[in-house]
Amino acid sequence: MKRAFLLAAVTAAAVSLVIVGGCILLGGPPTSLDIGAATDSTVQLTWTTPAEGSPDAYVVLFKPVTDTNYSQIAETTGTAFIHNPQGMTGAYKVGAKFGSDVYESRTVLSTVPIHESTRAVSELDGAGNAGYGWARDSGNGRTYSMRLAANSAHVDFYISDFQTGSNRWPYCVAGPQMWTQEPSGVIPSAGWRTNGFTDPLASEQALLPAYSPNAYFNYTEVRQLPCFIGAYTTWDKHFALIKVTQVSLAQATAELETWFQLVPELRLTRH
């Protein structure tokens, strides 16, 4: 029994051997996988050759956010691939083929936007935090006070009715650059970010418009609920989606959730 087990182990190991440059080596996965935007709606994947040597080919796998399984979308001998996901986000893996064996990297690359669950954001003259911003390392969102100049490095938009007080309809999703237009004067002078926002979108899963000054504006009025608004951070070129679900003039708040695309310049937000 013991001898048969050892023989099977040796045979399995032998199958995974490949010949590279006249030397017998174990096959291995590609390394240093990275993801970026080839265009604002296509994805570029890059990687480096395995330490074990050049494989016969690489296979690229994709799992759309709507699916549970990966499918092969390409086979290439290069160390880069551009994918047009037709507006879909998802997860990517890359494997190296040595003979009939495929060694997949443990690294999973993703274009699925980071979701932040519903939270209340105050109108500028309300009692709570009116500012909101996304962390660039994680994509997580949180609220910030617009009354502190130090928060100018973190705020990507805020909620305002552009009136003194907080009981005027409609509330607006506004870029931080609009602080100079606030009649209440509660926002201190600081290096606030300049960001843009689309008109309300027809669908939560709609492809965001390509960036242009004619498609993204200083602020957007929230006149229907739910309200879906695309965002573009002009200073570092990230796209995001804002969903306003409730507005309460009595509480001076807007309830919203967001999806932030961690890959710069990629406007895919399907989730």
VOBA-1610 file (N, C-alpha, C; in pm, whole numbers, padded with zeros to 5 digits, always signed):
BEGIN
Met+00084-00120+00000Met+00000+00000+00000Met+00087+00125+00000Lys+00191+00122+00089Lys+00277+00240+00098Lys+00355+00261-00031Arg+00405+00154-00090Arg+00485+00166-00213Arg+00401+00220-00328Ala+00276+00178-00340Ala+00188+00227-00445Ala+00162+00376-00430Phe+00144+00424-00306Phe+00120+00566-00281Phe+00240+00648-00324Leu+00360+00604-00288Leu+00481+00678-00325Leu+00499+00682-00475Leu+00469+00575-00542Leu+00482+00570-00687Leu+00388+00669-00753Ala+00265+00678-00701Ala+00168+00772-00756Ala+00215+00914-00737Ala+00274+00944-00623Ala+00322+01079-00596Ala+00434+01117-00689Val+00526+01024-00712Val+00637+01052-00801Val+00588+01072-00944Thr+00492+00990-00987Thr+00438+01003-01122Thr+00371+01137-01141Ala+00292+01182-01042Ala+00223+01311-01050Ala+00324+01424-01061Ala+00432+01414-00985Ala+00534+01519-00989Ala+00601+01523-01125Ala+00622+01404-01182Ala+00690+01399-01312Ala+00607+01462-01421Val+00474+01448-01412Val+00386+01505-01513Val+00398+01655-01518Ser+00425+01719-01402Ser+00429+01864-01397Ser+00564+01922-01437Leu+00660+01837-01473Leu+00789+01887-01517Leu+00782+01935-01661Val+00854+02043-01691Val+00864+02091-01828Val+01011+02118-01860Ile+01042+02124-01986Ile+01179+02151-02027Ile+01188+02293-02077Val+01272+02375-02013Val+01293+02514-02052Val+01443+02536-02067Gly+01485+02571-02189Gly+01627+02596-02214Gly+01714+02476-02185Gly+01660+02355-02206Gly+01739+02235-02183Gly+01738+02188-02040Cys+01672+02263-01951Cys+01666+02226-01810Cys+01525+02182-01773Ile+01515+02088-01683Ile+01385+02041-01637Ile+01341+02126-01518Leu+01227+02193-01531Leu+01176+02281-01427Leu+01028+02254-01403Leu+00982+02288-01285Leu+00839+02286-01258Leu+00773+02405-01325Gly+00653+02383-01377Gly+00578+02496-01430Gly+00528+02584-01316Gly+00492+02708-01346Gly+00444+02800-01244Gly+00355+02907-01301Pro+00287+02982-01216Pro+00193+03085-01260Pro+00264+03215-01299Pro+00195+03299-01377Pro+00249+03433-01404Pro+00251+03515-01277Thr+00333+03617-01273Thr+00347+03700-01154Thr+00322+03847-01188Ser+00319+03928-01084Ser+00305+04075-01096Ser+00186+04114-01182Leu+00071+04052-01158Leu-00049+04087-01233Leu-00094+04228-01198Asp-00141+04301-01301Asp-00188+04438-01280Asp-00305+04464-01373Ile-00385+04564-01337Ile-00503+04597-01416Ile-00512+04748-01433Gly-00558+04791-01548Gly-00574+04934-01575Gly-00677+04955-01684Ala-00698+05079-01721Ala-00792+05113-01827Ala-00716+05132-01957Ala-00752+05055-02059Ala-00696+05077-02192Ala-00765+05198-02255Thr-00897+05199-02247Thr-00979+05317-02277Thr-01075+05330-02160Asp-01169+05425-02166Asp-01258+05440-02051Asp-01361+05328-02039Ser-01365+05235-02136Ser-01459+05123-02126Ser-01395+04988-02158Thr-01262+04985-02175Thr-01192+04859-02196Thr-01083+04841-02091Val-01052+04715-02063Val-00964+04680-01951Val-00833+04623-02004Gln-00722+04670-01948Gln-00592+04616-01985Gln-00533+04537-01869Leu-00496+04412-01897Leu-00432+04325-01798Leu-00286+04306-01838Thr-00196+04310-01740Thr-00055+04285-01766Thr-00001+04190-01660Trp+00106+04119-01693Trp+00168+04026-01600Trp+00311+04001-01646Thr+00387+03928-01566Thr+00524+03895-01604Thr+00540+03744-01612Thr+00645+03703-01682Thr+00672+03562-01708Thr+00699+03487-01577Pro+00650+03365-01564Pro+00678+03286-01443Pro+00827+03270-01418Ala+00865+03254-01293Ala+01006+03233-01258Ala+01057+03103-01318Glu+00965+03009-01344Glu+01004+02880-01400Glu+01036+02884-01548Gly+01012+02998-01614Gly+01043+03010-01755Gly+00921+03045-01838Ser+00943+03064-01968Ser+00835+03105-02058Ser+00743+02986-02086Pro+00612+03005-02064Pro+00518+02896-02092Pro+00486+02889-02241Asp+00409+02790-02279Asp+00365+02779-02418Asp+00267+02890-02453Ala+00185+02930-02354Ala+00085+03036-02375Ala+00030+03077-02239Tyr-00046+03184-02241Tyr-00120+03229-02123Tyr-00269+03223-02153Val-00349+03191-02053Val-00494+03193-02067Val-00549+03302-01975Val-00646+03376-02026Val-00710+03483-01949Val-00853+03440-01920Leu-00892+03446-01793Leu-01024+03405-01749Leu-01102+03525-01695Phe-01232+03525-01718Phe-01317+03636-01675Phe-01445+03580-01612Lys-01483+03638-01497Lys-01609+03603-01432Lys-01692+03730-01420Pro-01793+03750-01507Pro-01878+03869-01497Pro-01944+03877-01360Val-01974+03998-01316Val-02034+04018-01185Val-02168+03947-01173Thr-02231+03918-01285Thr-02360+03850-01285Thr-02347+03698-01282Asp-02224+03644-01294Asp-02203+03500-01303Asp-02131+03447-01179Thr-02127+03314-01170Thr-02058+03249-01058Thr-01933+03174-01102Asn-01915+03156-01232Asn-01801+03079-01282Asn-01716+03161-01379Tyr-01588+03128-01382Tyr-01495+03189-01478Tyr-01506+03120-01613Ser-01485+03197-01719Ser-01478+03144-01855Ser-01350+03198-01920Gln-01289+03116-02004Gln-01171+03162-02076Gln-01212+03259-02185Ile-01147+03375-02187Ile-01179+03475-02289Ile-01065+03497-02387Ala-00947+03443-02356Ala-00835+03463-02448Ala-00723+03364-02418Glu-00644+03337-02521Glu-00518+03266-02507Glu-00415+03343-02588Thr-00301+03373-02526Thr-00203+03459-02590Thr-00063+03419-02548Thr+00035+03451-02632Thr+00174+03428-02595Thr+00238+03554-02537Gly+00165+03666-02540Gly+00216+03791-02485Gly+00193+03801-02336Thr+00236+03911-02278Thr+00219+03933-02134Thr+00125+04051-02108Ala+00033+04073-02201Ala-00069+04177-02183Ala-00190+04139-02268Phe-00307+04186-02223Phe-00429+04159-02297Phe-00528+04272-02271Ile-00597+04316-02376Ile-00701+04418-02363Ile-00837+04353-02385His-00926+04374-02291His-01058+04312-02294His-01166+04419-02304Asn-01260+04398-02396Asn-01379+04482-02403Asn-01494+04405-02338Pro-01530+04440-02214Pro-01633+04364-02143Pro-01775+04405-02178Gln-01791+04491-02278Gln-01924+04535-02321Gln-02004+04594-02205Gly-01936+04676-02125Gly-02002+04744-02015Gly-02011+04665-01887Met-01970+04539-01888Met-01981+04452-01772Met-01855+04461-01685Thr-01872+04459-01554Thr-01759+04448-01463Thr-01742+04303-01422Gly-01630+04272-01357Gly-01609+04135-01314Gly-01469+04112-01262Ala-01435+03983-01246Ala-01305+03942-01192Ala-01225+03870-01299Tyr-01093+03888-01294Tyr-01003+03829-01393Tyr-00896+03744-01323Lys-00859+03635-01390Lys-00745+03553-01350Lys-00662+03523-01475Val-00533+03499-01455Val-00444+03464-01566Val-00368+03338-01529Gly-00358+03245-01623Gly-00282+03122-01602Gly-00176+03103-01707Ala-00073+03027-01672Ala+00036+02995-01766Ala+00025+02847-01806Lys+00030+02821-01937Lys+00020+02685-01988Lys+00160+02628-02014Phe+00190+02521-01946Phe+00312+02445-01972Phe+00267+02307-02017Gly+00276+02282-02146Gly+00223+02157-02198Gly+00071+02156-02180Ser+00021+02050-02120Ser-00123+02039-02097Ser-00165+02093-01961Asp-00070+02142-01883Asp-00099+02193-01748Asp-00113+02345-01750Val-00206+02396-01671Val-00227+02539-01656Val-00205+02576-01510Tyr-00117+02674-01487Tyr-00087+02721-01352Tyr-00147+02862-01337Glu-00255+02870-01261Glu-00323+02998-01243Glu-00260+03078-01129Ser-00249+03206-01152Ser-00203+03294-01045Ser-00309+03303-00937Arg-00266+03315-00813Arg-00361+03333-00703Arg-00418+03474-00700Thr-00356+03564-00772Thr-00403+03703-00774Thr-00530+03713-00858Val-00632+03773-00802Val-00757+03799-00873Val-00768+03950-00893Leu-00785+03993-01017Leu-00801+04134-01050Leu-00949+04164-01071Ser-00995+04279-01027Ser-01139+04306-01033Ser-01168+04447-01081Thr-01277+04458-01158Thr-01330+04589-01196Thr-01466+04615-01131Val-01510+04525-01043Val-01638+04544-00975Val-01625+04663-00880Pro-01713+04765-00892Pro-01700+04883-00807Pro-01726+04849-00660Ile-01664+04927-00573Ile-01678+04907-00429Ile-01808+04972-00381His-01892+04892-00320His-02023+04940-00276His-02016+04989-00133Glu-02075+05104-00110Glu-02091+05158+00026Glu-02240+05163+00055Ser-02281+05098+00162Ser-02423+05086+00193Ser-02484+05221+00232Thr-02616+05223+00241Thr-02691+05347+00262Thr-02650+05417+00391Arg-02632+05547+00381Arg-02607+05629+00499Arg-02667+05767+00478Ala-02690+05836+00587Ala-02748+05970+00580Ala-02638+06075+00572Val-02654+06167+00477Val-02563+06280+00462Val-02645+06407+00483Ser-02599+06495+00569Ser-02675+06616+00601Ser-02667+06720+00490Glu-02770+06801+00480Glu-02762+06922+00400Glu-02661+07015+00467Leu-02598+07101+00389Leu-02487+07182+00439Leu-02519+07256+00568Asp-02641+07311+00579Asp-02676+07386+00699Asp-02746+07300+00804Gly-02748+07168+00782Gly-02804+07076+00881Gly-02706+07049+00993Ala-02744+06957+01081Ala-02666+06932+01202Ala-02549+06836+01180Gly-02555+06751+01077Gly-02451+06649+01058Gly-02351+06684+00951Asn-02278+06582+00906Asn-02176+06600+00802Asn-02240+06608+00664Ala-02206+06711+00589Ala-02261+06730+00455Ala-02169+06679+00346Gly-02042+06657+00377Gly-01945+06611+00278Gly-01935+06460+00273Tyr-01892+06410+00157Tyr-01877+06265+00137Tyr-01756+06242+00047Gly-01676+06143+00081Gly-01559+06114-00002Gly-01522+05967+00002Trp-01448+05924-00103Trp-01406+05784-00115Trp-01257+05770-00088Ala-01220+05668-00011Ala-01080+05636+00011Ala-01023+05572-00115Arg-00911+05621-00162Arg-00856+05574-00288Arg-00790+05437-00278Asp-00754+05393-00159Asp-00694+05262-00146Asp-00797+05150-00136Ser-00914+05180-00079Ser-01016+05077-00057Ser-01144+05101-00135Gly-01171+05225-00174Gly-01298+05258-00239Gly-01412+05283-00143Asn-01387+05267-00013Asn-01492+05289+00087Asn-01525+05437+00100Gly-01653+05468+00125Gly-01697+05605+00140Gly-01731+05638+00285Arg-01718+05764+00320Arg-01755+05811+00453Arg-01790+05958+00445Thr-01855+06007+00550Thr-01896+06148+00552Thr-01792+06233+00622Tyr-01793+06363+00587Tyr-01699+06460+00644Tyr-01772+06592+00668Ser-01725+06665+00766Ser-01776+06800+00788Ser-01719+06894+00683Met-01805+06980+00628Met-01759+07081+00533Met-01709+07206+00603Arg-01714+07207+00734Arg-01672+07323+00811Arg-01524+07319+00852Leu-01456+07211+00815Leu-01315+07195+00850Leu-01230+07198+00722Ala-01137+07293+00714Ala-01054+07307+00594Ala-00971+07182+00568Ala-00933+07109+00674Ala-00851+06989+00657Ala-00924+06881+00579Asn-01056+06886+00577Asn-01133+06784+00506Asn-01137+06805+00355Ser-01081+06915+00309Ser-01080+06941+00164Ser-01002+06835+00089Ala-00912+06764+00158Ala-00832+06659+00094Ala-00908+06528+00084His-01033+06524+00136His-01107+06397+00141His-01245+06404+00077Val-01303+06521+00064Val-01442+06533+00019Val-01451+06531-00133Asp-01541+06445-00186Asp-01564+06438-00330Asp-01696+06503-00372Phe-01792+06514-00281Phe-01916+06590-00307Phe-01982+06623-00175Tyr-02079+06711-00181Tyr-02155+06742-00061Tyr-02300+06768-00100Ile-02387+06776+00000Ile-02530+06797-00021Ile-02567+06941+00016Ser-02639+07008-00073Ser-02674+07148-00047Ser-02803+07184-00120Asp-02875+07284-00064Asp-02987+07344-00137Asp-02952+07482-00189Phe-02825+07525-00167Phe-02772+07654-00211Phe-02857+07770-00159Gln-02912+07753-00040Gln-02987+07857+00029Gln-02942+07857+00175Thr-02966+07967+00246Thr-02947+07963+00390Thr-03056+07877+00451Gly-03022+07805+00557Gly-03118+07709+00609Gly-03108+07579+00530Ser-03198+07486+00561Ser-03188+07355+00499Ser-03323+07296+00459Asn-03422+07385+00437Asn-03557+07334+00410Asn-03607+07369+00270Arg-03514+07391+00178Arg-03554+07423+00041Arg-03538+07301-00050Trp-03635+07278-00134Trp-03630+07172-00234Trp-03591+07233-00368Pro-03506+07172-00451Pro-03448+07039-00430Pro-03311+07046-00363Tyr-03272+06936-00300Tyr-03135+06920-00258Tyr-03050+06887-00382Cys-02921+06917-00373Cys-02830+06892-00485Cys-02708+06812-00440Val-02658+06728-00530Val-02526+06668-00514Val-02429+06763-00583Ala-02338+06820-00505Ala-02253+06929-00555Ala-02105+06897-00542Gly-02027+06942-00640Gly-01883+06930-00631Gly-01828+07025-00525Pro-01722+06986-00455Pro-01666+07073-00351Pro-01629+07212-00400Gln-01602+07225-00532Gln-01566+07356-00587Gln-01679+07457-00575Met-01801+07411-00545Met-01916+07500-00534Met-01923+07572-00400Trp-01823+07554-00315Trp-01825+07619-00185Trp-01832+07771-00196Thr-01779+07826-00304Thr-01781+07973-00319Thr-01922+08025-00348Gln-02015+07938-00384Gln-02151+07980-00418Gln-02247+07965-00299Glu-02196+07925-00185Glu-02282+07902-00069Glu-02312+08031+00006Pro-02440+08071+00018Pro-02474+08196+00086Pro-02451+08192+00237Ser-02451+08074+00296Ser-02434+08068+00442Ser-02290+08092+00485Gly-02194+08072+00394Gly-02055+08102+00423Gly-01991+08013+00529Val-02041+07890+00547Val-01987+07805+00653Val-01867+07722+00606Ile-01842+07716+00474Ile-01729+07637+00424Ile-01605+07725+00419Pro-01498+07686+00487Pro-01376+07769+00488Pro-01303+07762+00354Ser-01227+07865+00328Ser-01144+07867+00208Ser-01035+07760+00220Ala-01027+07672+00119Ala-00928+07564+00120Ala-00917+07508-00021Gly-00830+07413-00039Gly-00810+07354-00172Gly-00911+07245-00200Trp-01039+07280-00205Trp-01144+07182-00230Trp-01133+07124-00370Arg-01167+06996-00384Arg-01158+06927-00511Arg-01261+06979-00612Thr-01229+06958-00740Thr-01320+06994-00848Thr-01368+06865-00914Asn-01496+06831-00898Asn-01552+06708-00953Asn-01679+06734-01032Gly-01719+06637-01115Gly-01835+06656-01201Gly-01940+06547-01180Phe-02066+06581-01216Phe-02180+06492-01192Phe-02275+06497-01312Thr-02325+06379-01349Thr-02416+06371-01462Thr-02556+06415-01424Asp-02637+06442-01525Asp-02781+06451-01502Asp-02828+06314-01453Pro-02945+06308-01388Pro-02996+06179-01341Pro-02999+06075-01453Leu-02952+05954-01422Leu-02947+05845-01517Leu-03077+05765-01515Ala-03106+05698-01625Ala-03231+05623-01636Ala-03229+05494-01555Ser-03109+05439-01531Ser-03100+05309-01467Ser-02979+05302-01375Glu-02993+05224-01271Glu-02882+05202-01178Glu-02767+05128-01245Gln-02797+05046-01346Gln-02695+04966-01413Gln-02651+05025-01547Ala-02691+05148-01575Ala-02655+05210-01702Ala-02505+05239-01708Leu-02447+05225-01828Leu-02308+05263-01847Leu-02295+05413-01830Leu-02202+05456-01747Leu-02185+05599-01724Leu-02140+05668-01853Pro-02181+05792-01872Pro-02136+05866-01990Pro-01985+05887-01987Ala-01925+05895-02105Ala-01784+05932-02113Ala-01767+06073-02057Tyr-01651+06099-01999Tyr-01633+06231-01938Tyr-01619+06340-02044Ser-01692+06448-02025Ser-01675+06573-02098Ser-01744+06681-02015Pro-01704+06806-02032Pro-01771+06915-01959Pro-01918+06929-01994Asn-01959+06869-02107Asn-02099+06874-02148Asn-02182+06760-02090Ala-02116+06667-02022Ala-02187+06553-01964Ala-02177+06550-01812Tyr-02076+06616-01756Tyr-02056+06620-01611Tyr-02053+06766-01567Phe-02132+06797-01464Phe-02156+06936-01426Phe-02114+06960-01281Asn-02115+07089-01242Asn-02074+07125-01106Asn-02167+07068-01000Tyr-02294+07054-01032Tyr-02389+06996-00937Tyr-02507+06939-01014Thr-02583+06853-00947Thr-02702+06792-01005Thr-02815+06796-00905Glu-02932+06841-00948Glu-03048+06848-00860Glu-03112+06710-00846Val-03155+06680-00724Val-03225+06555-00696Val-03374+06585-00696Arg-03440+06555-00807Arg-03582+06588-00822Arg-03673+06466-00824Gln-03615+06347-00831Gln-03697+06226-00821Gln-03621+06123-00740Leu-03694+06028-00683Leu-03633+05925-00600Leu-03679+05787-00646Pro-03591+05689-00651Pro-03446+05707-00632Pro-03386+05785-00748Cys-03271+05845-00721Cys-03203+05926-00822Cys-03062+05870-00842Phe-03028+05838-00967Phe-02897+05779-00999Phe-02812+05884-01069Ile-02695+05912-01012Ile-02608+06018-01062Ile-02467+05964-01081Gly-02412+05981-01201Gly-02273+05944-01225Gly-02180+06053-01175Ala-02064+06013-01125Ala-01966+06108-01075Ala-01831+06084-01141Tyr-01754+06192-01156Tyr-01619+06183-01213Tyr-01529+06276-01132Thr-01423+06219-01075Thr-01330+06298-00994Thr-01221+06350-01087Thr-01236+06473-01129Thr-01150+06526-01235Thr-01003+06532-01196Trp-00974+06537-01068Trp-00833+06551-01027Trp-00756+06420-01033Asp-00828+06303-01018Asp-00756+06176-01030Asp-00831+06073-01116Lys-00937+06117-01184Lys-01000+06042-01294Lys-01063+05909-01252His-01138+05912-01143His-01217+05796-01103His-01364+05823-01133Phe-01433+05716-01176Phe-01578+05722-01195Phe-01648+05656-01077Ala-01770+05702-01049Ala-01849+05646-00940Ala-01997+05663-00971Leu-02079+05593-00897Leu-02225+05605-00908Leu-02282+05639-00772Ile-02369+05738-00769Ile-02438+05780-00646Ile-02586+05751-00662Lys-02643+05683-00565Lys-02787+05654-00565Lys-02850+05722-00444Val-02931+05825-00468Val-03001+05893-00360Val-03137+05825-00345Thr-03162+05770-00226Thr-03284+05693-00203Thr-03392+05771-00128Gln-03352+05863-00042Gln-03449+05940+00036Gln-03396+06082+00061Val-03488+06177+00068Val-03454+06314+00109Val-03555+06355+00216Ser-03505+06406+00328Ser-03592+06452+00436Ser-03562+06598+00468Leu-03654+06686+00431Leu-03636+06827+00467Leu-03647+06846+00617Ala-03730+06766+00682Ala-03746+06778+00827Ala-03618+06743+00901Gln-03549+06639+00854Gln-03423+06599+00916Gln-03301+06665+00851Ala-03323+06734+00742Ala-03215+06799+00666Ala-03110+06697+00624Thr-03157+06585+00569Thr-03065+06479+00526Thr-03106+06421+00391Ala-03008+06362+00326Ala-03031+06279+00208Ala-02968+06144+00237Glu-03044+06037+00213Glu-02989+05902+00228Glu-02939+05855+00092Leu-02818+05802+00091Leu-02759+05761-00037Leu-02666+05643-00019Glu-02643+05571-00126Glu-02541+05468-00132Glu-02457+05492-00257Thr-02336+05436-00260Thr-02245+05465-00370Thr-02171+05340-00416Trp-02121+05349-00541Trp-02033+05248-00600Trp-01914+05322-00660Phe-01794+05286-00616Phe-01672+05357-00657Phe-01582+05263-00737Gln-01542+05307-00857Gln-01454+05228-00943Gln-01308+05255-00906Leu-01242+05153-00852Leu-01104+05169-00808Leu-01005+05185-00923Val-01039+05134-01042Val-00948+05145-01156Val-00964+05285-01216Pro-00862+05369-01209Pro-00873+05504-01263Pro-00908+05503-01412Glu-00991+05600-01453Glu-01030+05624-01592Glu-01128+05522-01649Leu-01166+05420-01571Leu-01259+05319-01618Leu-01400+05354-01569Arg-01494+05374-01664Arg-01627+05421-01626Arg-01728+05308-01609Leu-01679+05188-01586Leu-01767+05074-01565Leu-01812+05070-01419Thr-01943+05071-01396Thr-01993+05065-01258Thr-02100+04957-01240Arg-02121+04873-01339Arg-02223+04769-01324Arg-02190+04682-01203His-02290+04654-01123His-02266+04583-00999His-02374+04477-00974
//
